[in-house]
Amino acid sequence: MPSPLSRDSASRDRLRQITDAVREAGRIGVAELAGLTGASEMTIRRDLEALADQGVLERYRGGARSLLLRGEEPPFALREQEGLDAKRRIAAEVAGLIADGESVVVDSGTTCLEVARALAQRRLTVMPLSLHAVNALAGAPQVTLLVPGGQPRPGELALTGQLTTASLAALRFDTAVIGCCGLTAADGLTAYDLDDAAVKRAAIASARRVIAVAGAAKLSRTALAFVTPAAALHAVVTDDDAPGEETDALAAAGVTVRKV
């Protein structure tokens, strides 16, 4: 059965709007959300139930309160369908930068999951850093699949911990495809989660080339955990809505920027 958050584009946009409004306000009423989104109160109540099931918020009679901190990443199921067309364009561009026969480590996150899917028909050696991506590549006929150890984070299914970093330290990859929660020329590549940041650093250290993938909204954003300076990245692939001043600053730092 599909996730209650796997809906059409209008529903996904409304869920994101509700999530942002509840997180910003702390708590908000059904009537106010209906006025904000233009949806009926019955629809808002169904949306709130779906978001409550995902741990985004807590329902109370007549409204909802946020369970997310302002600097906390929304759940994977909510992010997976957001900006999907742009993520697939980014993934296709990254796949075009990778030659058959390469060894590739693919980070966790929703954009990196699309990269894994884009590589499924290629002749490659791939180590995915999330169980979502492992599943996406498990039946790939020409992919040599390497699965690291580690502890999956709930929802994200990103692999973290000493077993994951030890797996990465034991190998040397041609390319690392790294996701992020924030990327700026000044603050570098950042993540919300400290354990996730440690895995990203280990993946970067294990690879000859580093390609960062980031939707436009992540450029000019900085999250809590520092991963690496922008100058350590060989390329950044983003979508064509990325802010020009930030992509220019990244290019000035020596990073190849590709907008798709």
Sequence and secondary structure as in RCSB ss.txt:
>XXXX:A:sequence
MPSPLSRDSASRDRLRQITDAVREAGRIGVAELAGLTGASEMTIRRDLEALADQGVLERYRGGARSLLLRGEEPP
FALREQEGLDAKRRIAAEVAGLIADGESVVVDSGTTCLEVARALAQRRLTVMPLSLHAVNALAGAPQVTLLVPGG
QPRPGELALTGQLTTASLAALRFDTAVIGCCGLTAADGLTAYDLDDAAVKRAAIASARRVIAVAGAAKLSRTALA
FVTPAAALHAVVTDDDAPGEETDALAAAGVTVRKV
>XXXX:A:secstr
   TT   HHHHHHHHHHHHHHHHHSEEEHHHHHHHH   HHHHHHHHHHHHHTTSEEEETTEEEE S TTS   
HHHHHTTTHHHHHHHHHHHHHHS TT EEEE SSHHHHHHHHHTTTS  EEEESBHHHHHHHTT TT EE     
EE TTT BEESHHHHHHHHT  EEEEEE  SEEETTTEEEES HHHHHHHHHHHHTEEEEEEE  GGGBT   SE
EEE GGG SEEEE TTS HHHHHHHHHTT EEEE 
